[in-house]
Amino acid sequence: MRIQRFGRARELLWFILLSLLLGSLVMLLTGSLSLERDVRAGAPLNDFQAQLAERVPILLKQYRIPGCSLALVQDGEIVWSEAYGYADLDRGRVLTADTPMRVQSISKSVTAWAVMKLVEEGAIELDAPISRYLKSWQFPESPYSTEGVTIRRLLSHTAGLPLGDVFTLYSPGQAMPSLREKLTRETVLTQEPGTAFSYSNTGYNLLELLIEEVTGQGFSEYMQAEILLPLGMKGASFDWSASMTPPPPVGYGLNDAPIPTYVYPEKASGGLFATAEDIARFTLASMHNNPVLNADSIAQLYSPASHDIGVYGVVFDAYGFGHFVETLPNGARSVSHGGQGSGIMTHMQVVPETGDAIVILTNSQRSWPFIAYLLSDWAHWRGFLAIGMGKIVWGRYGLSAAVGMLLSASLLLCWRPMTAFYMRQANGENAKPRQMRWMRLAISFALLGILAWSVSQKYLFLTSVFPVLSVWLGLATLIFAVALLLSAVS
């Protein structure tokens, strides 16, 4: 008995030591160790600019991101903007600060302003069913009543609608379905309206139709005249144009494959093209008097409307109207929205009461860790201590530890003296060898099945958040599954 206890203690000690060693090695090889912060909280802007100039190229190379465009707002003014890297790797085209980029779901925040403008004008009511205002289109047959699909619920993603098609892309000029045709295909309720948060592009595209029906104008024209130009977003447009100068950048997928500029039949949920400075001007609108919305309407946009927001709750506290909401450690309220599409990732973070904001636009789907690093640095510099998206940085430590543990377990399984110890223990007092063998076989095949399923998916949330470490996790899981299989049949 004493020998068995000693064996178990030695086994645990080896497992811990190997896990720490291999986890640290994985962090080193993948660049997961935090870069040193050189700038203290409250340092002059020039110091933070210098830090970005040093760190951004390193991070772009580390995550294989071709380019990014950044803008900073401080004390209610745009104080800096810059672009790094390339808009098109094959042609060697450099990304510049005046290059319009598809900002993806940041578009929802801008669309929400347009909806609230119509509410202010008395053209629509927040709690009215949207069907009241739709004269040329009606909902397809759904398992739930569409009377509960109100404008408030559409703005807060609680209308019971699905995410929608996010994979079908169209080249500019290519024939594609109309907005109404897309809505007829996708606007089928998946749950009772008002019962739960469910992030929905389809819901915001339905708001696009609402704006067109109520105003009698095309969505893009209305947004240009009533929202974008009044807010000073002169380089922004919901319409792609061949005359855009410079042209939008090429996007790059998780596998680094180039994705040329594309368009969607719908625009409200992710169709806005803008520069980082354009989005910075949008963030300024809530810090000063503006010609679009009054303070009460902005307060509604920024007030929590949905608290239980699923996986988004890991980094945010709630969702308002077109904005995620969180309370920072210093007590300030921050609102934000990110965007992700084929080959593009973006983020804007705003702290209206302090007059601070940061905008990050990239042409790569590998950018979440990059964005998290920059947000964490910015929050440290501005004295906010931490920001929700910064948890992605900490998550990489946990994932590295998981990789280390899987590799350690694989080594121990292949270590013959330890395996012999397991079998002697099994033949003594514990599980029968046959039971252990079948258990190992079952776990091994289950892991291999999960890996096969993961490889077959077009999109995996884990891979998107951790583009480098997810590959290591997959390899470590494969090694562990094979080691387990071999130990079961030997």
N, C-alpha and C positions, 0 to 999 in steps of 0.2 A: 504493500500500500504506500509506504514511504517512497519507494522507487517510482511508483506511478505519479505521485504528487510532484516529485522532483522533475520527472519527464514533462509533466504539464506546465510547470513553471518555466522550464527551459524552452519549451515550445512557444509559450506566450512571449517570453523575452526575445527570442529570435524573430518572431513575427513583428513585434513592435519595432525592433531595431532595423529590420529589413524594410518595413513600411516607411519609416522615417527617412532612411537612406534613399530608397527608390523614389519616394514622393518628392524629396528635395531635388533629386536628379532630374525628374520629369519637369519640375518647376524651372530648373535651370535651363534645360534643353528647349523648353517651349517659351521661355521669356516670361514666365508667370511671376517671377519675383518682382516686387514693386520697385519702380524707379524712384530714386531719391528726389524728394521735393526740396528745391533750393530756395523757394520764395516763401517768406513768412506771411502770415495773415496780415492784411492791411498794407502790404508793401506797395510802392509806386507802380503804376501801370507799366512803365518801361521794364521793370524787373520781371513782371509776369509775361510780357511780350518776349523777353529774352529767353525765358524758360520754355515757352511754347516753340520758339524758333529752334531750340535744341531738341526738345522731346518729340515734337510732332513727326519729323522725318524718321526718327528711330522707331516710333510706333507704327508708322505707315509701312516701313520695311518689315517689321516684326510680324504684322498681320496680313501682309501682301495686299495692301490697299493702294490702288493707283493714285488717288488724289482726294483732297478734302478742301472745303471752303469754310472759313470761320468768321464770326462777327461777335463783338463784345459790346454790351450796353452797360454803362456805369453812371450812376447818379442821373438817370433819365436821359442819357445821350449816347449815341453811337460813338464810341471812342477808338475803335480799331476794327479792321477787317483785313483778311489775308487769305490767300489760297496757296496750297502746297501740292506738288506732284503733278500728275498727268490727267488730262481729260480723255486722251486716247493713246494707249500704249503703242499700238501698231504704227501709228502715224507720228508718234513722238510729240503730240500736241499738248502743250502745257496748260494746266488748269489755271484760270485767272479769276480774280475776285468778281469780275463782271460777267462771268459765264452763268447763264440761267440753268438751274438743275431741277429735275423733277423732285419735289419735296415730299411726295407720297402722302401719308396720312396727316401731316401738318395741315393739309388741305381742309380737313374736317374742322379745325379750329377757325379757319377763315370762313368756311361755310356757316358755322354756328353764328358768327357775327351777322351775316346776311339775314338769317332766320330771325334773330333778335331785333334787327332793324325793322322787319315787317311786323313783329309783335308790337314794337314801340309805336309804329304808325297806325296800329289798329287794324291792319289788313288781315291778320290771323290771330288766333288765340292758342296759347300754349297747351291747354288741356282739351282742345277740340280734336275729334277724330280727323285725321288728315284727309279721309275720304270726303269730308265736307267741301274741300277746296279742289278736288280733282274731278274735272268735268270730262276730260277726253281719255281717261284710263280708269280701269277698275282692277281691284285685287284679283288674282287667280284664286281658285278654290283652295281653302286652307282648313286644317283640322280645328282651328280656333277662330273665334269671332274677330274680325278685323276692326270692329268698332273700338276696341281697346288700343289701337295703334294711334296714339296721340302724338302731337308734335313734341311735347315734353319728353315722352318716352323714346322717341327717335333720337333726340339730341343726347340723351343719356344712355343709349344702348340698352333700353329695357323694354323694347317694343315686341320682343319675341321673334325677331327676324334672324336669319342665318348670316354667316360671314359673307357669303357670296363667292363667286368665281374670282380667284386671285392669280390664276395661272395662264389664262388665255390673253395673249398680247397681240396687238395689231401694229403693223408698220404704218407710219404716216401715209395717208392716201389709199390705204388698203380698204376694201369693202368690209364693213362690219355692221352688226345689228344696231338698231336705234336704241336710245335710252329706254323707251317704252317696251320694246321687245325684250331687252335684258331684264327689266323689272318684272315682266310677265313670267319669265322663266324662273326668277330667283326669289320673288317676294312671296314665298309660301311660309307661313308661320310655323316655327318649330317648337314653340312653347306659348303658354298663355301670356299675353301682353301684361307687363307690370309685375311679373312674378320674380324675375331674376335678370341680372346683367348678362348680356351676351354681345360681345363686340361685333358690330355689323357694318360692313361697307355698304351692304344693300340698303340699310336704313338711311344712311346719309345720301345715297343716290336717289332714294325716294324723296328726300328733302330737296334735291336738285329739281325734280319734277314739280314739287310744290312751288318753288320760287318761279319757275317758268309759267305755271298756270296762274298764279296770283298776280304776277307783274306783267304778263303778256309779252315778255322779252325772252330771248335766249339766255340761258344761264351764264355763259361766258360774258356776254355783253352787259348783263345786269351787274355781275360781279366787278367787271372792269370799271364801270361808270360809278357805281354806288359804294364800293368797298375798296378796291385796290388803289385807284387813283386818289380818292379823298384821303387815304392813309399814307400817301407818298410812295406806294409800292410801284414805281414807274417801270421797273424791269420785270414785273410779274404778269403772268397771263394764264388763264385756264385753257387757252388754245395754243397747241403747237403750231409754229409757223416756220417755213423754210427760210424766212428772212431773219430769224433769231441770230444775233451776232454778239459774241461768238455762239456757235451752235451748242446745244446741250451736250454734255459728255457721254461717252460710251459707259455703260454700266458693266460690272463684273460680278459673276455669281460666286457661290461658295467654292466652286471648283476652279475659279479664276477664268472661266469662259466669258468672252466678251458678249455683251447684250446691247445691240444698237438701240437708239432712241425708239420708243414705242408710245402708243396712245391707247386709251380705253374708250368704249362707247359712252361711259359715264365719267363725270369729272369731279363731282363734289367731294367724293371720298378720298381721292388721291391724284387728281389730275393737274394740280397747280405746278407751273414752272416759275421759279424765282431764284434770285441770288440770296446769299446769306444776309446781305445788307437789307434786301427787301423784307425778309422775315424779321430782322432786327427792328425795322420800322414798324412792322405789325405789332411787335411786343411793346413798342413805345406808346401805342395808342391807349393802353390801359393805365399809363403813368401820367398822362396829361389830358386836358380837355381835347376832344377830337370831334370831327364833324359827322361821325357815324352813329355812335351810341352814347347814351348818358351813363352816369355812374351806377345807377340802379341796375341797368341791363348788364353792365360788365360784372357787377357783383353776382348776378344770377349765373353768368357764364362760369364764374370761378367758385361757386358754392357747391359743396358735395351734393350730388343728386343720387348717386349709387355708391353705397359703402362696401358691399360685398361684391368685389370685382374679380373674383377668381384668381388666376395665376398672376394677374397684374397687381394684386394685393401684396405680393412679395416686395415690390419697390414703391408702390403708391398707396395712399390712404383711401382714395375715392376717385370717382369720375364726376365731373360737373356737366356742363354743356360744351362738348367739343374740346375739353381739357381734362387731363389727369390732375389731381389735387393731392398735395402732401403738406404736412406741417414739419418744418425743418427743426433740428435740435435747438436752435436759438429762438424758436417760437414763431418765426415768420412763416406765412403761407406762400407756397410756391406752386405754380401751375406749369404744365408742360405738355408736350405731345411729341411723339416720335413718328417716324415713317419708315416702312420697310416694303420694298417691292423687288422685282427681279433686277438685281444688279445695283440697287440703290439702298442706302440707309441714312436717315436724317434724325435730328433731334433739336428741339428748342426748349429751353428752361428759363422761366421768368420768376422773379421775386418782385412783384409790383410795388410793395410798400417801401422797398429800399432802392428801387430804380435800377435793378440789376437784371441782366439777361445774357444768355449765351446761345448762339446758333451754330450747329455743326451739321454740315452737309457732306456726304461722301458718295463716291461712285463704286461702292463695293458692298456686297452682302456679308462680308466678314468683319463688319465694323463695330459690333456691339461692345466688345472689350475696349476698343479704341475710344469710343464715345464715353464709356464709363470712366476710363482713366482721365479724360479731359474734364468731365463734369466734376470728378472728385478733386482734381487740382484747382479748378475754378472755385468750388465751394470752400476749399481750404483758404484760398487767397482772399475771398470776400468775407471770410469769417462766419460762414454758415455751418462749419464743423463737418457736416456730412450731407449727402443727398441720396435719395432712394436708389437711383441707378448705380451708385457706387457699390451697392451690394454685389454687383456682377464681379467686381474685382475680388471681393472676399469669396465669392462662389468658386472662383478659379482655384483658391487654396483647397477648398473642400474636394473639388474634382481631382486635383493633383493627389490628394491623400487617398482618394478612392482608387486611383490608378496604382499608386504605390502598394496599397493593401492587396489588390488583385494580383499584382506581379509577385509580391511576397508569398502569398498563398500558393501560387503556381510553383515557385521555387521549393517551398516546403513539401508540396505534394510529390515533387520529383526527387526529393532528397531521400535516398533509400533507407538510411538508418531511421529517419523519422517515420517513413512509411511502415517499416518493420515494427516500430514501436506502436503505431496505430493498430496494426493487425494483431499484435500480442495482446493489446488492451481489449480489442474486440473479442478475441477468443477467450478472454478471461471473464470479465463481469459485464461488459457493456453489450452493444448491439451485435448481432450475429454478422459474420463477414458477408453473407448473402444479402442481408438487409442493407448494409452499408454500400455494397456494390450497386444494388438497384437504385439506391438514393442518389449516388454519385452519377449514375447513368442518366437518371431523370433530370437532375439539375443541369448536367452537361448538355443534353439535347434541348432543354428549355432555353438555355442561354444561346445556343447556336440558332434556334428558331427565332429568338428576339433579334439577333444580329442580322439574320437573313431578311426579316421583315423591315428592319431599319434601313438596310441598304436599298430596298425596293421603293422607299418612300420618296416623293418629289421634294418634300420639305419636312424637316424635323426641328422642333423648337430648340432642343438641346444643341444641335449642330449649329443653328443660327446664332445662339448666344455665345457658345464656346467653339468657334470654328477650328481651333488648333487642338485644344484638349479633348474634344469629342472624338477625334481620330485616335488619339492615344487611349482613350477609354475603350473604344471599340477593339483596338488591338490587344489591350490588356485583358478584356473580357474573352476574346477569342483564345488567347494563350491559356487563360485559366480554365476555359471549357475543355480545351484539348488535354491539358494536364489532368483535369478531373476524369475525363474519359479514359485516358491511359492508365490512371491509377485504379480505375474500376475493372479494367479488363486484364490487368497484370496479375 
